[in-house]
Amino acid sequence: MAKIAILGHGVVGSGVCEVVASNQESIIRRAGQPIEIKRILDLREFETLSYADKFTKNFDDILNDDEISVVVEVMGGVSPAYEYAKALIKKGKSVVTSNKELVAAKGAKLLKLAKENNTNFYFEASVGGGIPIIRPMHMCLAANEIDEIAGILNGTTNFILTKMIKEQMNFDTALKLAQDLGYAERNPSADVDGHDACRKICILASLAFGRHVHPENVLTEGITNITLEDVDYANNWGGVIKLIGRAKRIEGSDKIECMVTPAFVSNHSQLANIDDVFNGVLIRGNATGDVVFYGKGAGKLPTASAVIADVIDVAKSNTTSKSLSWEECDENIVVDYKTTSSVFYVRVAGKDEDILEEAIDRIFNTVTHLHPKDKPMNETGFVTELINENEMENLLNKLSDENIDILTKIRIVNY
């Protein structure tokens, strides 16, 4: 019998307890042995629960219990989660986590420590919730050189954008609905400002390209400035707006491109049709081509399912994973985004439409003008050719010098 402990009894922690209790028969079949929750660390009281006797407020009760071989960390945050995980691994216990912030900040250190102690540090649930993505990347796609990763990595922002696209809700109304339904926190900044998606793309990029990608080096833009007018322009162009996290190997270099930004996605893309709280991750390999993983990226039971799958893997293993790893890297391997190139959608205002378009054509040379129905007076939108980010900034400054207001700038992706 494998005895485990859980750090934290919030949404995911209670979900882990529920999945272990309800799916014990299938867990035994897959793990080859029963899995028993022996201890749960939480500072709160849970006297009415049937397993109230398992709770402790003292971390040492778990750390020093030799019967406990696997610890599930679902507390969130970097500290004390990192200190706890480090101590547990040094004691010879494997750690399974859904904590994306921990993995994005300290993943390389904990993976190295796990190998040194012949244990495992697993984190399938940290990126896709219930979507299997970590294991397929380091096992099923192991024969590939992964060239690029792109995905809708945050269900809250995808829900908001879906409401804006499908129901013409403005951002504030869609956000309030997401909060009322429990999809968004009271303080939604981690979601709507792109930080959650940034941590997830950093984890995927680290695994794909072998060196730790730090979130602070990644351009991160959220969706708070997206308007219904931008949604209409995207529709006129032939697509939708999604918050996309992406990472790409730069050919002939040891550097990568990596960013999280709103993006126009063509209606022909598989990512364009991923709606509501669902997530989707596209992996572009040199042997497989494009592979897409799709499903609920969060939620109590989907996330708990991924956590227990990792626990089962650990229970079946008697050694550390050799394929799940990347190196710590003090060097920034992400190139300055201003040196990269993109196609852009731009919305401007300030003058008669004909005068605006004349100025745009004169400054940008070649653009595609967009003309959605019922667009506001004295504004227009256009799409550029592939252009360097620095040059784009210079050209927009020239438009501003002619008293033209730059309302929106959104990158266009090709997936």
VMD Tcl script that draws the C-alpha trace (Angstrom):
set ca {
  {0.00 0.00 0.00}
  {1.23 3.48 -0.92}
  {0.60 6.02 1.83}
  {0.43 9.66 0.81}
  {-0.04 13.05 2.42}
  {-1.63 16.23 1.12}
  {-0.43 19.77 1.81}
  {-3.56 21.94 1.65}
  {-7.25 21.08 1.73}
  {-8.64 23.74 -0.59}
  {-10.42 23.14 -3.90}
  {-7.78 20.82 -5.37}
  {-6.80 19.16 -2.08}
  {-10.39 18.22 -1.28}
  {-10.76 17.06 -4.89}
  {-7.81 14.69 -4.44}
  {-9.49 13.22 -1.36}
  {-12.71 12.77 -3.34}
  {-11.03 11.10 -6.32}
  {-9.03 8.72 -4.09}
  {-12.20 7.71 -2.24}
  {-14.46 7.29 -5.28}
  {-11.97 5.72 -7.73}
  {-10.01 3.44 -5.40}
  {-10.84 0.31 -7.42}
  {-9.44 1.70 -10.68}
  {-6.50 3.26 -8.81}
  {-5.55 -0.16 -7.41}
  {-5.81 -1.68 -10.88}
  {-3.50 0.95 -12.38}
  {-1.09 1.47 -9.49}
  {-0.88 -2.21 -8.56}
  {-1.61 -1.36 -4.93}
  {-4.07 0.67 -2.84}
  {-3.35 4.36 -2.20}
  {-4.21 5.65 1.26}
  {-4.25 9.27 2.40}
  {-2.56 9.19 5.82}
  {-2.11 12.89 6.61}
  {-3.49 16.25 5.44}
  {-1.79 19.49 6.41}
  {-4.08 22.49 6.90}
  {-4.37 25.17 9.57}
  {-8.18 25.14 9.47}
  {-10.57 22.83 11.30}
  {-12.60 20.22 9.37}
  {-14.39 18.47 12.22}
  {-17.45 17.46 10.19}
  {-15.51 15.51 7.56}
  {-15.44 11.72 7.71}
  {-11.65 11.85 7.54}
  {-11.18 14.63 10.12}
  {-8.72 12.45 12.05}
  {-6.19 12.71 9.21}
  {-5.61 16.46 9.61}
  {-2.53 17.97 11.18}
  {-1.25 21.51 11.58}
  {2.35 20.38 11.97}
  {4.38 19.81 8.79}
  {6.88 17.67 10.72}
  {4.17 15.04 11.24}
  {4.39 14.42 7.50}
  {8.10 15.05 7.00}
  {9.15 12.58 9.68}
  {6.62 9.83 8.89}
  {8.60 7.11 7.10}
  {5.40 5.40 5.94}
  {4.51 8.36 3.73}
  {6.25 7.99 0.38}
  {4.44 10.59 -1.75}
  {3.28 14.08 -0.79}
  {0.78 16.08 -2.82}
  {1.45 19.84 -2.62}
  {-1.65 21.89 -3.49}
  {-1.10 24.92 -1.25}
  {-0.22 27.38 -4.01}
  {2.43 30.10 -4.00}
  {6.19 29.71 -3.87}
  {6.73 29.91 -0.12}
  {6.44 27.83 2.03}
  {5.63 25.33 -0.77}
  {9.24 25.39 -2.03}
  {10.76 24.94 1.41}
  {8.36 22.07 2.16}
  {8.97 20.35 -1.18}
  {12.74 20.65 -0.80}
  {12.66 19.16 2.71}
  {10.42 16.29 1.62}
  {12.58 15.37 -1.36}
  {15.70 15.39 0.81}
  {13.88 12.95 3.10}
  {13.41 10.60 0.14}
  {9.75 11.38 -0.51}
  {8.39 12.15 -3.96}
  {6.37 15.35 -4.43}
  {3.41 15.82 -6.77}
  {2.07 19.34 -7.28}
  {-0.49 21.36 -9.22}
  {1.27 24.58 -8.21}
  {2.24 26.36 -11.44}
  {3.86 29.25 -9.59}
  {6.18 26.87 -7.76}
  {7.14 24.93 -10.90}
  {7.70 28.08 -12.99}
  {9.95 29.59 -10.31}
  {11.75 26.55 -8.83}
  {11.11 23.63 -11.19}
  {14.71 23.12 -12.29}
  {16.00 23.13 -8.70}
  {13.39 20.63 -7.49}
  {13.87 18.31 -10.48}
  {17.64 18.27 -9.87}
  {17.13 17.62 -6.16}
  {14.72 14.77 -6.92}
  {17.27 13.07 -9.16}
  {19.97 13.44 -6.52}
  {17.69 11.71 -3.99}
  {16.24 9.07 -6.36}
  {12.74 10.47 -5.91}
  {10.36 12.26 -8.27}
  {8.94 15.75 -8.64}
  {5.83 15.54 -10.83}
  {3.56 18.39 -11.91}
  {1.18 17.24 -14.65}
  {-1.67 19.31 -13.18}
  {0.32 22.56 -13.13}
  {-0.26 23.48 -16.78}
  {-3.36 21.90 -18.25}
  {-5.34 20.94 -15.18}
  {-7.05 17.78 -16.38}
  {-5.44 17.94 -19.84}
  {-2.47 15.55 -20.11}
  {0.38 17.62 -21.56}
  {3.55 17.20 -19.43}
  {3.72 13.42 -19.74}
  {3.04 13.39 -23.50}
  {5.76 15.99 -24.02}
  {8.55 14.18 -22.21}
  {7.47 10.62 -23.11}
  {5.12 10.27 -26.10}
  {6.81 13.04 -28.11}
  {10.32 12.16 -26.97}
  {11.46 11.29 -30.50}
  {10.62 14.79 -31.72}
  {12.51 18.02 -31.69}
  {9.81 20.38 -30.47}
  {10.03 23.54 -32.54}
  {7.11 25.51 -31.16}
  {4.39 25.52 -28.51}
  {1.29 27.69 -28.53}
  {-1.86 27.53 -26.53}
  {-4.89 28.91 -24.78}
  {-3.61 28.34 -21.27}
  {-6.11 30.17 -19.08}
  {-9.76 29.22 -18.86}
  {-10.93 32.46 -17.22}
  {-9.67 34.71 -20.01}
  {-10.95 32.28 -22.63}
  {-14.40 32.36 -21.02}
  {-14.40 36.18 -21.02}
  {-13.28 36.42 -24.65}
  {-15.86 33.80 -25.68}
  {-18.64 35.90 -24.13}
  {-17.31 38.99 -25.93}
  {-17.19 37.12 -29.26}
  {-20.39 35.07 -29.06}
  {-22.67 37.34 -27.04}
  {-21.22 40.82 -27.58}
  {-20.67 41.32 -23.83}
  {-18.16 44.02 -23.00}
  {-15.10 43.06 -20.97}
  {-16.37 44.31 -17.59}
  {-19.70 42.47 -17.89}
  {-18.02 39.24 -18.99}
  {-15.52 39.47 -16.12}
  {-18.33 40.00 -13.59}
  {-20.11 36.92 -14.97}
  {-16.89 34.88 -14.68}
  {-16.57 35.97 -11.05}
  {-20.22 35.16 -10.30}
  {-19.75 31.66 -11.76}
  {-16.56 31.07 -9.78}
  {-14.26 31.10 -12.82}
  {-12.47 34.30 -11.76}
  {-11.14 35.42 -8.39}
  {-12.28 38.59 -6.65}
  {-8.89 39.98 -7.70}
  {-8.63 38.61 -11.26}
  {-5.23 40.10 -12.11}
  {-3.36 36.76 -12.33}
  {-5.77 35.68 -15.06}
  {-6.74 38.81 -17.00}
  {-3.24 40.33 -16.93}
  {-1.71 37.14 -18.33}
  {0.45 36.05 -15.38}
  {-1.16 32.61 -15.01}
  {-0.66 31.86 -18.72}
  {2.91 33.16 -18.48}
  {3.82 30.67 -15.75}
  {2.34 27.83 -17.78}
  {4.15 28.67 -21.03}
  {7.39 28.98 -19.04}
  {6.92 25.42 -17.72}
  {6.19 24.07 -21.20}
  {9.10 25.98 -22.76}
  {11.51 24.79 -20.06}
  {10.51 21.17 -20.68}
  {10.57 21.51 -24.47}
  {13.87 23.37 -24.79}
  {15.78 21.97 -21.81}
  {16.64 25.12 -19.86}
  {14.69 27.02 -17.25}
  {12.62 29.90 -18.63}
  {11.95 32.55 -16.01}
  {8.56 34.35 -16.11}
  {10.11 37.76 -15.54}
  {11.88 37.48 -18.92}
  {8.67 36.83 -20.88}
  {6.61 39.60 -22.48}
  {3.20 39.33 -20.81}
  {0.13 41.26 -21.94}
  {-3.41 40.64 -20.74}
  {-6.87 41.19 -22.18}
  {-8.12 44.15 -20.14}
  {-7.83 46.55 -23.10}
  {-9.68 44.35 -25.60}
  {-12.95 45.95 -26.76}
  {-15.98 44.80 -28.70}
  {-14.71 46.94 -31.58}
  {-11.56 44.80 -31.68}
  {-13.74 41.67 -31.69}
  {-15.62 43.05 -34.72}
  {-12.39 43.85 -36.57}
  {-11.12 40.33 -35.87}
  {-14.35 38.90 -37.27}
  {-14.01 41.08 -40.39}
  {-10.43 39.82 -40.80}
  {-11.64 36.21 -40.54}
  {-10.83 35.17 -37.02}
  {-11.20 35.63 -33.28}
  {-9.16 37.07 -30.42}
  {-7.55 34.62 -27.99}
  {-4.95 35.03 -25.22}
  {-2.06 32.97 -26.57}
  {1.05 31.81 -24.74}
  {3.74 30.77 -27.19}
  {7.36 29.68 -27.28}
  {9.48 29.02 -30.33}
  {12.97 27.72 -30.93}
  {15.12 30.18 -32.90}
  {16.83 28.19 -35.63}
  {20.62 28.23 -35.42}
  {20.56 29.72 -31.93}
  {20.35 28.59 -28.32}
  {17.70 31.24 -27.67}
  {13.92 31.13 -27.88}
  {11.04 33.50 -28.51}
  {8.48 33.43 -25.70}
  {5.51 35.67 -24.96}
  {1.92 35.82 -23.74}
  {-0.31 38.25 -25.63}
  {-3.78 38.63 -27.08}
  {-3.70 37.50 -30.70}
  {-5.85 37.29 -33.80}
  {-6.33 33.59 -34.59}
  {-7.76 32.54 -37.95}
  {-11.12 30.75 -37.97}
  {-9.31 27.89 -39.74}
  {-7.08 27.27 -36.71}
  {-7.97 24.52 -34.23}
  {-7.30 27.05 -31.46}
  {-10.02 29.39 -32.76}
  {-12.78 26.96 -31.84}
  {-11.69 26.35 -28.25}
  {-14.27 28.28 -26.21}
  {-15.49 29.00 -22.69}
  {-13.28 27.63 -19.87}
  {-11.60 25.05 -22.09}
  {-7.89 25.18 -22.84}
  {-5.90 23.96 -25.82}
  {-2.19 23.42 -26.34}
  {-0.59 22.97 -29.77}
  {2.79 21.24 -29.93}
  {4.68 21.57 -33.22}
  {7.23 18.76 -33.59}
  {9.64 18.16 -36.45}
  {8.36 14.58 -36.87}
  {4.70 14.74 -35.83}
  {3.82 18.18 -37.14}
  {1.03 19.83 -35.12}
  {-0.51 17.93 -32.20}
  {-3.30 19.57 -30.16}
  {-4.34 18.74 -26.60}
  {-7.78 19.99 -25.56}
  {-9.91 19.91 -22.42}
  {-10.81 21.62 -19.17}
  {-7.74 23.41 -17.95}
  {-8.90 23.86 -14.36}
  {-11.55 22.78 -11.90}
  {-11.61 20.65 -8.79}
  {-11.96 17.14 -10.23}
  {-10.09 17.55 -13.55}
  {-7.06 18.93 -11.69}
  {-7.33 16.31 -8.95}
  {-7.46 13.62 -11.65}
  {-4.11 14.79 -13.06}
  {-2.62 14.92 -9.56}
  {-3.67 11.32 -8.81}
  {-2.33 10.17 -12.19}
  {1.08 11.48 -11.09}
  {0.72 9.74 -7.72}
  {-0.03 6.47 -9.54}
  {3.07 6.93 -11.71}
  {5.20 7.45 -8.62}
  {3.64 4.44 -6.90}
  {4.56 2.22 -9.87}
  {8.12 3.53 -10.07}
  {11.13 2.57 -7.99}
  {13.47 5.15 -9.47}
  {13.60 8.76 -10.56}
  {12.28 9.81 -13.98}
  {15.08 10.35 -16.46}
  {13.03 12.14 -19.12}
  {11.25 14.73 -16.96}
  {13.93 17.36 -16.53}
  {15.51 20.61 -17.57}
  {18.56 22.52 -16.46}
  {18.73 25.49 -14.14}
  {19.77 28.50 -16.19}
  {20.89 31.85 -14.77}
  {21.23 33.15 -18.33}
  {18.13 34.62 -19.96}
  {17.46 32.38 -22.98}
  {14.46 34.45 -24.13}
  {15.34 37.02 -26.80}
  {14.16 40.60 -26.43}
  {10.72 40.60 -28.07}
  {11.58 43.88 -29.81}
  {14.07 42.02 -31.99}
  {11.37 39.63 -33.23}
  {8.84 40.14 -36.03}
  {5.07 39.78 -36.18}
  {2.06 40.63 -38.29}
  {-0.07 43.22 -36.48}
  {-3.65 44.41 -36.35}
  {-3.91 48.09 -35.43}
  {-6.97 50.22 -34.66}
  {-6.60 54.00 -34.87}
  {-8.83 57.06 -34.55}
  {-8.76 60.81 -34.83}
  {-9.66 61.95 -38.34}
  {-11.96 61.25 -41.26}
  {-11.56 57.64 -42.38}
  {-10.19 58.57 -45.83}
  {-7.55 60.81 -44.24}
  {-6.65 58.07 -41.76}
  {-6.23 55.50 -44.51}
  {-4.11 57.87 -46.61}
  {-1.76 58.42 -43.68}
  {-1.59 54.69 -42.94}
  {-0.80 53.84 -46.58}
  {1.86 56.53 -46.76}
  {3.64 55.48 -43.58}
  {3.23 51.68 -43.78}
  {3.39 51.20 -47.56}
  {1.51 47.88 -47.66}
  {-1.42 47.11 -45.35}
  {-4.82 45.43 -45.53}
  {-7.65 47.74 -44.44}
  {-10.50 46.26 -42.41}
  {-14.10 47.49 -42.68}
  {-16.41 45.81 -40.16}
  {-20.09 46.72 -40.09}
  {-21.17 49.52 -37.74}
  {-17.64 50.56 -36.86}
  {-17.35 53.84 -34.95}
  {-16.95 57.08 -36.88}
  {-13.50 58.55 -37.44}
  {-11.59 55.35 -36.83}
  {-10.24 52.46 -38.87}
  {-8.33 49.24 -38.52}
  {-5.65 47.59 -40.62}
  {-3.33 44.60 -40.78}
  {0.38 44.96 -41.52}
  {2.79 42.68 -43.30}
  {5.40 40.81 -41.23}
  {7.34 43.55 -39.47}
  {10.01 43.90 -36.80}
  {8.65 44.97 -33.40}
  {11.06 47.92 -33.13}
  {10.16 49.12 -36.61}
  {6.48 48.76 -35.78}
  {6.93 51.02 -32.78}
  {8.68 53.63 -34.94}
  {5.88 53.59 -37.54}
  {3.19 53.94 -34.89}
  {5.07 56.92 -33.49}
  {4.91 58.50 -36.96}
  {1.14 58.01 -36.97}
  {0.93 59.61 -33.53}
  {2.95 62.58 -34.81}
  {0.06 63.25 -37.23}
  {-2.39 63.45 -34.31}
  {-3.71 59.94 -34.89}
  {-4.62 58.01 -31.74}
  {-3.38 54.41 -31.50}
  {-6.28 52.59 -29.86}
  {-5.20 48.93 -30.10}
  {-2.28 46.87 -31.33}
  {-2.68 43.07 -31.43}
  {-0.36 40.47 -32.90}
  {-1.59 37.96 -35.49}
  {-0.45 34.34 -35.15}
  {-0.37 31.47 -37.61}
  {-1.42 28.17 -36.00}
}
mol new
graphics top color blue
foreach p $ca { graphics top sphere $p radius 0.5 }
foreach p [lrange $ca 0 end-1] q [lrange $ca 1 end] { graphics top cylinder $p $q radius 0.2 }
display resetview
